[in-house]
């Protein structure tokens, strides 16, 4: 069964279409009977995009009345709509996953290149730290240098 949504003005009309086999099962008729009725013009049928003949539910009801069997649950409008929207959502999610995977692959390649570049760089020079002289001694050395300066100034004045 095929279901299409046709929009007319401000409202939507849902058309349910059945293949010859589906219609025959639904009405308990032989396919040969349905083909004969189509050929004689008693009932009209269309051709679906895949080349199969289909009959609208409204046309079946006009010709044969309400079906004695209930429509299959999977063919109800809400189930069809949910199934179609689920399919669209799943396709959108798959596309997003593909995009994210491509981004991750590009980032991984970039990280790998950066790591290789980093390995080729020379090691940074070691900072020179004076461990020979304790801090107190270096402070006295600085005071000593200042003392020498003060002494030099006093000599020049006097």
LOVEXLUM-695235 format. One record per residue (C-alpha): x, y, z; residue number from 0; chain; residue in three letters. Coordinates in Angstrom, 3 decimals. Last residue first. Layout:
<nodes>
<node><px>X</px><py>Y</py><pz>Z</pz><seq>NUM</seq><mol>A</mol><type>ALA</type></node>
...
</nodes>
This chain:
<nodes>
<node><px>87.648</px><py>63.441</py><pz>50.023</pz><seq>157</seq><mol>A</mol><type>UNK</type></node>
<node><px>85.003</px><py>63.337</py><pz>47.479</pz><seq>156</seq><mol>A</mol><type>UNK</type></node>
<node><px>86.582</px><py>60.775</py><pz>45.127</pz><seq>155</seq><mol>A</mol><type>UNK</type></node>
<node><px>87.442</px><py>58.517</py><pz>48.029</pz><seq>154</seq><mol>A</mol><type>UNK</type></node>
<node><px>83.908</px><py>58.660</py><pz>49.337</pz><seq>153</seq><mol>A</mol><type>UNK</type></node>
<node><px>82.510</px><py>57.711</py><pz>45.897</pz><seq>152</seq><mol>A</mol><type>UNK</type></node>
<node><px>84.849</px><py>54.725</py><pz>45.604</pz><seq>151</seq><mol>A</mol><type>UNK</type></node>
<node><px>83.888</px><py>53.510</py><pz>49.089</pz><seq>150</seq><mol>A</mol><type>UNK</type></node>
<node><px>80.237</px><py>53.711</py><pz>48.197</pz><seq>149</seq><mol>A</mol><type>UNK</type></node>
<node><px>80.828</px><py>51.707</py><pz>45.031</pz><seq>148</seq><mol>A</mol><type>UNK</type></node>
<node><px>82.846</px><py>49.075</py><pz>46.905</pz><seq>147</seq><mol>A</mol><type>UNK</type></node>
<node><px>80.077</px><py>48.835</py><pz>49.470</pz><seq>146</seq><mol>A</mol><type>UNK</type></node>
<node><px>77.589</px><py>48.314</py><pz>46.679</pz><seq>145</seq><mol>A</mol><type>UNK</type></node>
<node><px>79.617</px><py>45.395</py><pz>45.346</pz><seq>144</seq><mol>A</mol><type>UNK</type></node>
<node><px>79.849</px><py>43.986</py><pz>48.883</pz><seq>143</seq><mol>A</mol><type>UNK</type></node>
<node><px>76.141</px><py>44.277</py><pz>49.331</pz><seq>142</seq><mol>A</mol><type>UNK</type></node>
<node><px>75.675</px><py>42.276</py><pz>46.104</pz><seq>141</seq><mol>A</mol><type>UNK</type></node>
<node><px>78.132</px><py>39.624</py><pz>47.353</pz><seq>140</seq><mol>A</mol><type>UNK</type></node>
<node><px>76.262</px><py>39.567</py><pz>50.666</pz><seq>139</seq><mol>A</mol><type>UNK</type></node>
<node><px>73.043</px><py>38.857</py><pz>48.756</pz><seq>138</seq><mol>A</mol><type>UNK</type></node>
<node><px>74.796</px><py>36.134</py><pz>46.758</pz><seq>137</seq><mol>A</mol><type>UNK</type></node>
<node><px>75.981</px><py>34.546</py><pz>50.008</pz><seq>136</seq><mol>A</mol><type>UNK</type></node>
<node><px>72.471</px><py>34.546</py><pz>51.483</pz><seq>135</seq><mol>A</mol><type>UNK</type></node>
<node><px>71.039</px><py>32.921</py><pz>48.364</pz><seq>134</seq><mol>A</mol><type>UNK</type></node>
<node><px>73.447</px><py>29.951</py><pz>48.505</pz><seq>133</seq><mol>A</mol><type>UNK</type></node>
<node><px>76.209</px><py>29.988</py><pz>45.909</pz><seq>132</seq><mol>A</mol><type>UNK</type></node>
<node><px>77.060</px><py>26.943</py><pz>43.842</pz><seq>131</seq><mol>A</mol><type>UNK</type></node>
<node><px>73.526</px><py>26.175</py><pz>42.680</pz><seq>130</seq><mol>A</mol><type>UNK</type></node>
<node><px>73.418</px><py>28.912</py><pz>40.123</pz><seq>129</seq><mol>A</mol><type>UNK</type></node>
<node><px>70.703</px><py>28.047</py><pz>37.659</pz><seq>128</seq><mol>A</mol><type>UNK</type></node>
<node><px>71.339</px><py>28.217</py><pz>33.949</pz><seq>127</seq><mol>A</mol><type>UNK</type></node>
<node><px>68.230</px><py>27.485</py><pz>31.958</pz><seq>126</seq><mol>A</mol><type>UNK</type></node>
<node><px>68.521</px><py>24.476</py><pz>29.653</pz><seq>125</seq><mol>A</mol><type>UNK</type></node>
<node><px>68.201</px><py>25.271</py><pz>25.984</pz><seq>124</seq><mol>A</mol><type>UNK</type></node>
<node><px>64.968</px><py>24.008</py><pz>24.353</pz><seq>123</seq><mol>A</mol><type>UNK</type></node>
<node><px>65.264</px><py>20.651</py><pz>22.560</pz><seq>122</seq><mol>A</mol><type>UNK</type></node>
<node><px>65.470</px><py>20.912</py><pz>18.788</pz><seq>121</seq><mol>A</mol><type>UNK</type></node>
<node><px>62.238</px><py>20.477</py><pz>16.798</pz><seq>120</seq><mol>A</mol><type>UNK</type></node>
<node><px>61.812</px><py>17.251</py><pz>14.785</pz><seq>119</seq><mol>A</mol><type>UNK</type></node>
<node><px>59.598</px><py>15.578</py><pz>17.409</pz><seq>118</seq><mol>A</mol><type>UNK</type></node>
<node><px>57.247</px><py>18.572</py><pz>17.428</pz><seq>117</seq><mol>A</mol><type>UNK</type></node>
<node><px>56.761</px><py>18.286</py><pz>13.674</pz><seq>116</seq><mol>A</mol><type>UNK</type></node>
<node><px>55.775</px><py>14.619</py><pz>14.022</pz><seq>115</seq><mol>A</mol><type>UNK</type></node>
<node><px>53.346</px><py>15.487</py><pz>16.833</pz><seq>114</seq><mol>A</mol><type>UNK</type></node>
<node><px>51.867</px><py>18.298</py><pz>14.745</pz><seq>113</seq><mol>A</mol><type>UNK</type></node>
<node><px>51.382</px><py>15.946</py><pz>11.792</pz><seq>112</seq><mol>A</mol><type>UNK</type></node>
<node><px>49.638</px><py>13.376</py><pz>14.034</pz><seq>111</seq><mol>A</mol><type>UNK</type></node>
<node><px>47.411</px><py>16.053</py><pz>15.522</pz><seq>110</seq><mol>A</mol><type>UNK</type></node>
<node><px>46.448</px><py>17.199</py><pz>12.026</pz><seq>109</seq><mol>A</mol><type>UNK</type></node>
<node><px>45.631</px><py>13.646</py><pz>10.938</pz><seq>108</seq><mol>A</mol><type>UNK</type></node>
<node><px>43.484</px><py>13.166</py><pz>14.046</pz><seq>107</seq><mol>A</mol><type>UNK</type></node>
<node><px>41.713</px><py>16.475</py><pz>13.392</pz><seq>106</seq><mol>A</mol><type>UNK</type></node>
<node><px>40.911</px><py>15.466</py><pz>9.800</pz><seq>105</seq><mol>A</mol><type>UNK</type></node>
<node><px>39.603</px><py>12.071</py><pz>10.970</pz><seq>104</seq><mol>A</mol><type>UNK</type></node>
<node><px>37.478</px><py>13.708</py><pz>13.670</pz><seq>103</seq><mol>A</mol><type>UNK</type></node>
<node><px>35.965</px><py>16.133</py><pz>11.148</pz><seq>102</seq><mol>A</mol><type>UNK</type></node>
<node><px>35.182</px><py>13.263</py><pz>8.756</pz><seq>101</seq><mol>A</mol><type>UNK</type></node>
<node><px>33.539</px><py>11.306</py><pz>11.576</pz><seq>100</seq><mol>A</mol><type>UNK</type></node>
<node><px>31.464</px><py>14.356</py><pz>12.499</pz><seq>99</seq><mol>A</mol><type>UNK</type></node>
<node><px>30.223</px><py>14.692</py><pz>8.914</pz><seq>98</seq><mol>A</mol><type>UNK</type></node>
<node><px>29.392</px><py>10.974</py><pz>8.684</pz><seq>97</seq><mol>A</mol><type>UNK</type></node>
<node><px>27.593</px><py>11.105</py><pz>12.040</pz><seq>96</seq><mol>A</mol><type>UNK</type></node>
<node><px>25.576</px><py>14.097</py><pz>10.803</pz><seq>95</seq><mol>A</mol><type>UNK</type></node>
<node><px>24.590</px><py>12.175</py><pz>7.658</pz><seq>94</seq><mol>A</mol><type>UNK</type></node>
<node><px>23.569</px><py>9.175</py><pz>9.740</pz><seq>93</seq><mol>A</mol><type>UNK</type></node>
<node><px>21.500</px><py>11.406</py><pz>11.995</pz><seq>92</seq><mol>A</mol><type>UNK</type></node>
<node><px>19.737</px><py>13.015</py><pz>9.036</pz><seq>91</seq><mol>A</mol><type>UNK</type></node>
<node><px>18.992</px><py>9.590</py><pz>7.536</pz><seq>90</seq><mol>A</mol><type>UNK</type></node>
<node><px>17.664</px><py>8.345</py><pz>10.870</pz><seq>89</seq><mol>A</mol><type>UNK</type></node>
<node><px>15.462</px><py>11.419</py><pz>11.214</pz><seq>88</seq><mol>A</mol><type>UNK</type></node>
<node><px>14.102</px><py>10.950</py><pz>7.695</pz><seq>87</seq><mol>A</mol><type>UNK</type></node>
<node><px>13.412</px><py>7.259</py><pz>8.356</pz><seq>86</seq><mol>A</mol><type>UNK</type></node>
<node><px>11.769</px><py>8.062</py><pz>11.667</pz><seq>85</seq><mol>A</mol><type>UNK</type></node>
<node><px>9.633</px><py>10.671</py><pz>9.897</pz><seq>84</seq><mol>A</mol><type>UNK</type></node>
<node><px>8.521</px><py>8.072</py><pz>7.356</pz><seq>83</seq><mol>A</mol><type>UNK</type></node>
<node><px>7.797</px><py>5.466</py><pz>10.024</pz><seq>82</seq><mol>A</mol><type>UNK</type></node>
<node><px>5.966</px><py>7.969</py><pz>12.172</pz><seq>81</seq><mol>A</mol><type>UNK</type></node>
<node><px>3.895</px><py>9.117</py><pz>9.196</pz><seq>80</seq><mol>A</mol><type>UNK</type></node>
<node><px>3.081</px><py>5.554</py><pz>8.173</pz><seq>79</seq><mol>A</mol><type>UNK</type></node>
<node><px>2.179</px><py>4.624</py><pz>11.746</pz><seq>78</seq><mol>A</mol><type>UNK</type></node>
<node><px>0.018</px><py>7.709</py><pz>12.168</pz><seq>77</seq><mol>A</mol><type>UNK</type></node>
<node><px>-1.732</px><py>7.204</py><pz>8.833</pz><seq>76</seq><mol>A</mol><type>UNK</type></node>
<node><px>-2.600</px><py>3.580</py><pz>9.398</pz><seq>75</seq><mol>A</mol><type>UNK</type></node>
<node><px>-0.949</px><py>1.072</py><pz>7.094</pz><seq>74</seq><mol>A</mol><type>UNK</type></node>
<node><px>1.091</px><py>-0.708</py><pz>9.758</pz><seq>73</seq><mol>A</mol><type>UNK</type></node>
<node><px>-2.131</px><py>-1.566</py><pz>11.601</pz><seq>72</seq><mol>A</mol><type>UNK</type></node>
<node><px>-3.459</px><py>-3.483</py><pz>8.593</pz><seq>71</seq><mol>A</mol><type>UNK</type></node>
<node><px>-6.756</px><py>-2.074</py><pz>7.359</pz><seq>70</seq><mol>A</mol><type>UNK</type></node>
<node><px>-9.690</px><py>-3.854</py><pz>8.910</pz><seq>69</seq><mol>A</mol><type>UNK</type></node>
<node><px>-11.243</px><py>-6.622</py><pz>6.857</pz><seq>68</seq><mol>A</mol><type>UNK</type></node>
<node><px>-14.728</px><py>-6.352</py><pz>5.395</pz><seq>67</seq><mol>A</mol><type>UNK</type></node>
<node><px>-13.570</px><py>-3.436</py><pz>3.243</pz><seq>66</seq><mol>A</mol><type>UNK</type></node>
<node><px>-16.078</px><py>-0.571</py><pz>3.002</pz><seq>65</seq><mol>A</mol><type>UNK</type></node>
<node><px>-17.941</px><py>-0.567</py><pz>-0.273</pz><seq>64</seq><mol>A</mol><type>UNK</type></node>
<node><px>-16.898</px><py>-2.355</py><pz>-3.476</pz><seq>63</seq><mol>A</mol><type>UNK</type></node>
<node><px>-16.819</px><py>0.357</py><pz>-6.161</pz><seq>62</seq><mol>A</mol><type>UNK</type></node>
<node><px>-16.834</px><py>3.570</py><pz>-4.177</pz><seq>61</seq><mol>A</mol><type>UNK</type></node>
<node><px>-14.790</px><py>1.964</py><pz>-1.376</pz><seq>60</seq><mol>A</mol><type>UNK</type></node>
<node><px>-12.161</px><py>0.785</py><pz>-3.867</pz><seq>59</seq><mol>A</mol><type>UNK</type></node>
<node><px>-12.051</px><py>4.232</py><pz>-5.460</pz><seq>58</seq><mol>A</mol><type>UNK</type></node>
<node><px>-11.611</px><py>5.896</py><pz>-2.052</pz><seq>57</seq><mol>A</mol><type>UNK</type></node>
<node><px>-8.826</px><py>3.417</py><pz>-1.251</pz><seq>56</seq><mol>A</mol><type>UNK</type></node>
<node><px>-6.964</px><py>4.555</py><pz>-4.373</pz><seq>55</seq><mol>A</mol><type>UNK</type></node>
<node><px>-5.949</px><py>1.805</py><pz>-6.778</pz><seq>54</seq><mol>A</mol><type>UNK</type></node>
<node><px>-2.365</px><py>1.098</py><pz>-7.766</pz><seq>53</seq><mol>A</mol><type>UNK</type></node>
<node><px>-0.704</px><py>-0.364</py><pz>-10.833</pz><seq>52</seq><mol>A</mol><type>UNK</type></node>
<node><px>3.013</px><py>-0.958</py><pz>-10.503</pz><seq>51</seq><mol>A</mol><type>UNK</type></node>
<node><px>5.492</px><py>0.957</py><pz>-12.681</pz><seq>50</seq><mol>A</mol><type>UNK</type></node>
<node><px>7.921</px><py>1.987</py><pz>-9.918</pz><seq>49</seq><mol>A</mol><type>UNK</type></node>
<node><px>6.547</px><py>5.534</py><pz>-9.949</pz><seq>48</seq><mol>A</mol><type>UNK</type></node>
<node><px>3.000</px><py>4.250</py><pz>-9.371</pz><seq>47</seq><mol>A</mol><type>UNK</type></node>
<node><px>0.488</px><py>3.652</py><pz>-12.132</pz><seq>46</seq><mol>A</mol><type>UNK</type></node>
<node><px>-3.114</px><py>4.583</py><pz>-11.665</pz><seq>45</seq><mol>A</mol><type>UNK</type></node>
<node><px>-6.342</px><py>2.678</py><pz>-11.339</pz><seq>44</seq><mol>A</mol><type>UNK</type></node>
<node><px>-9.981</px><py>3.319</py><pz>-12.105</pz><seq>43</seq><mol>A</mol><type>UNK</type></node>
<node><px>-12.831</px><py>0.968</py><pz>-11.306</pz><seq>42</seq><mol>A</mol><type>UNK</type></node>
<node><px>-15.737</px><py>-0.128</py><pz>-13.505</pz><seq>41</seq><mol>A</mol><type>UNK</type></node>
<node><px>-13.732</px><py>0.885</py><pz>-16.588</pz><seq>40</seq><mol>A</mol><type>UNK</type></node>
<node><px>-13.915</px><py>-2.550</py><pz>-18.220</pz><seq>39</seq><mol>A</mol><type>UNK</type></node>
<node><px>-10.136</px><py>-2.995</py><pz>-18.073</pz><seq>38</seq><mol>A</mol><type>UNK</type></node>
<node><px>-10.042</px><py>-1.968</py><pz>-14.376</pz><seq>37</seq><mol>A</mol><type>UNK</type></node>
<node><px>-12.896</px><py>-4.337</py><pz>-13.519</pz><seq>36</seq><mol>A</mol><type>UNK</type></node>
<node><px>-11.161</px><py>-7.196</py><pz>-15.365</pz><seq>35</seq><mol>A</mol><type>UNK</type></node>
<node><px>-7.874</px><py>-6.461</py><pz>-13.541</pz><seq>34</seq><mol>A</mol><type>UNK</type></node>
<node><px>-9.733</px><py>-6.500</py><pz>-10.203</pz><seq>33</seq><mol>A</mol><type>UNK</type></node>
<node><px>-11.352</px><py>-9.841</py><pz>-11.029</pz><seq>32</seq><mol>A</mol><type>UNK</type></node>
<node><px>-8.006</px><py>-11.371</py><pz>-12.078</pz><seq>31</seq><mol>A</mol><type>UNK</type></node>
<node><px>-6.534</px><py>-10.266</py><pz>-8.765</pz><seq>30</seq><mol>A</mol><type>UNK</type></node>
<node><px>-9.067</px><py>-12.461</py><pz>-7.006</pz><seq>29</seq><mol>A</mol><type>UNK</type></node>
<node><px>-11.253</px><py>-10.911</py><pz>-4.362</pz><seq>28</seq><mol>A</mol><type>UNK</type></node>
<node><px>-11.138</px><py>-11.001</py><pz>-0.557</pz><seq>27</seq><mol>A</mol><type>UNK</type></node>
<node><px>-11.486</px><py>-7.217</py><pz>-0.302</pz><seq>26</seq><mol>A</mol><type>UNK</type></node>
<node><px>-8.174</px><py>-6.506</py><pz>1.472</pz><seq>25</seq><mol>A</mol><type>UNK</type></node>
<node><px>-6.377</px><py>-9.381</py><pz>-0.229</pz><seq>24</seq><mol>A</mol><type>UNK</type></node>
<node><px>-7.442</px><py>-8.200</py><pz>-3.698</pz><seq>23</seq><mol>A</mol><type>UNK</type></node>
<node><px>-6.502</px><py>-4.617</py><pz>-2.835</pz><seq>22</seq><mol>A</mol><type>UNK</type></node>
<node><px>-3.020</px><py>-5.701</py><pz>-1.709</pz><seq>21</seq><mol>A</mol><type>UNK</type></node>
<node><px>-2.477</px><py>-7.761</py><pz>-4.875</pz><seq>20</seq><mol>A</mol><type>UNK</type></node>
<node><px>-3.699</px><py>-4.955</py><pz>-7.153</pz><seq>19</seq><mol>A</mol><type>UNK</type></node>
<node><px>-1.405</px><py>-2.479</py><pz>-5.363</pz><seq>18</seq><mol>A</mol><type>UNK</type></node>
<node><px>-3.072</px><py>-0.261</py><pz>-2.810</pz><seq>17</seq><mol>A</mol><type>UNK</type></node>
<node><px>-3.195</px><py>3.508</py><pz>-2.572</pz><seq>16</seq><mol>A</mol><type>UNK</type></node>
<node><px>-4.115</px><py>5.581</py><pz>0.426</pz><seq>15</seq><mol>A</mol><type>UNK</type></node>
<node><px>-4.672</px><py>9.222</py><pz>-0.327</pz><seq>14</seq><mol>A</mol><type>UNK</type></node>
<node><px>-4.406</px><py>11.691</py><pz>2.538</pz><seq>13</seq><mol>A</mol><type>UNK</type></node>
<node><px>-5.976</px><py>15.054</py><pz>1.940</pz><seq>12</seq><mol>A</mol><type>UNK</type></node>
<node><px>-4.354</px><py>18.142</py><pz>3.416</pz><seq>11</seq><mol>A</mol><type>UNK</type></node>
<node><px>-6.105</px><py>21.373</py><pz>4.219</pz><seq>10</seq><mol>A</mol><type>UNK</type></node>
<node><px>-5.553</px><py>25.040</py><pz>3.431</pz><seq>9</seq><mol>A</mol><type>UNK</type></node>
<node><px>-5.930</px><py>24.913</py><pz>-0.382</pz><seq>8</seq><mol>A</mol><type>UNK</type></node>
<node><px>-5.375</px><py>21.307</py><pz>-1.444</pz><seq>7</seq><mol>A</mol><type>UNK</type></node>
<node><px>-2.301</px><py>19.462</py><pz>-0.259</pz><seq>6</seq><mol>A</mol><type>UNK</type></node>
<node><px>-1.891</px><py>15.856</py><pz>-1.388</pz><seq>5</seq><mol>A</mol><type>UNK</type></node>
<node><px>-0.210</px><py>13.417</py><pz>0.975</pz><seq>4</seq><mol>A</mol><type>UNK</type></node>
<node><px>0.627</px><py>10.059</py><pz>-0.501</pz><seq>3</seq><mol>A</mol><type>UNK</type></node>
<node><px>0.171</px><py>6.603</py><pz>0.940</pz><seq>2</seq><mol>A</mol><type>UNK</type></node>
<node><px>1.228</px><py>3.471</py><pz>-0.843</pz><seq>1</seq><mol>A</mol><type>UNK</type></node>
<node><px>0.000</px><py>0.000</py><pz>0.000</pz><seq>0</seq><mol>A</mol><type>UNK</type></node>
</nodes>
